[in-house]
Amino acid sequence: MAEETNTIPATTQGMLDAVNAAIYAVTVGGQSYKIGSRSLTRADLKQLYAMRNDLMAQVAAENTTGLLDDCYVAVFDGR
């Protein structure tokens, strides 16, 4: 049996990779095109960017301990 290639990624990183591939396809191949009587319209870039931002935040959250996230330290040296 042949393995199906259009499966939904099981991980957040896999979904992020799929969204990045979709963004690439739209930017390189165009939003839509028509050949003869057939036409193809790809996903909206604005929605893809929103999905990518959300998935990037989820991946970042998965890779942290949760302790002091988004915490920065500044050191000011007196002169």
C-alpha positions as CSV (number, residue, x, y, z in Angstrom):
1,M,0.0,0.0,0.0
2,A,1.2,3.5,-0.7
3,E,1.6,5.9,2.2
4,E,-0.7,8.9,2.1
5,T,1.3,12.2,1.9
6,N,-1.5,14.6,2.8
7,T,-1.6,13.8,6.5
8,I,-2.1,16.4,9.2
9,P,1.1,16.9,11.3
10,A,0.8,15.4,14.8
11,T,3.1,17.9,16.5
12,T,3.1,21.7,16.8
13,Q,6.5,21.9,15.1
14,G,5.1,19.8,12.3
15,M,2.1,22.1,11.9
16,L,4.5,25.1,11.9
17,D,6.5,23.5,9.2
18,A,3.4,22.9,7.1
19,V,2.2,26.6,7.6
20,N,5.7,27.8,6.6
21,A,5.5,25.6,3.4
22,A,2.1,27.1,2.6
23,I,3.4,30.6,3.1
24,Y,6.2,29.8,0.7
25,A,3.9,28.3,-1.9
26,V,1.7,31.4,-1.9
27,T,4.6,33.9,-2.1
28,V,6.4,31.9,-4.8
29,G,3.5,30.5,-6.8
30,G,0.9,33.2,-6.3
31,Q,-2.4,33.4,-4.4
32,S,-4.4,31.7,-7.2
33,Y,-4.1,30.6,-10.8
34,K,-6.2,29.1,-13.5
35,I,-5.3,26.5,-16.2
36,G,-8.1,26.0,-18.7
37,S,-11.3,25.3,-16.8
38,R,-9.5,24.4,-13.5
39,S,-8.5,26.9,-10.9
40,L,-6.6,26.8,-7.6
41,T,-6.8,29.3,-4.8
42,R,-4.4,29.0,-1.9
43,A,-4.9,30.0,1.7
44,D,-5.0,33.7,2.6
45,L,-1.5,35.0,3.6
46,K,-2.9,37.1,6.5
47,Q,-4.4,34.0,8.0
48,L,-1.3,32.0,7.4
49,Y,0.9,34.6,9.2
50,A,-1.5,34.6,12.1
51,M,-1.4,30.8,12.4
52,R,2.4,30.9,12.1
53,N,2.7,33.5,15.0
54,D,0.4,31.4,17.2
55,L,2.3,28.2,16.4
56,M,5.7,29.9,17.0
57,A,4.4,31.0,20.4
58,Q,3.3,27.4,21.2
59,V,6.6,26.0,20.2
60,A,8.4,28.5,22.3
61,A,6.2,27.7,25.3
62,E,6.8,24.0,24.9
63,N,10.6,24.6,25.0
64,T,10.7,26.6,28.2
65,T,10.4,25.7,31.8
66,G,7.8,28.4,32.4
67,L,9.8,30.0,35.1
68,L,10.5,33.6,34.5
69,D,9.4,33.5,30.8
70,D,9.8,36.9,29.1
71,C,11.9,38.2,31.9
72,Y,14.9,40.3,31.1
73,V,17.7,41.7,33.3
74,A,19.3,45.0,32.6
75,V,22.6,46.0,34.2
76,F,23.4,49.8,34.5
77,D,26.9,50.6,35.3
78,G,27.5,53.9,36.9
79,R,30.3,56.0,35.4
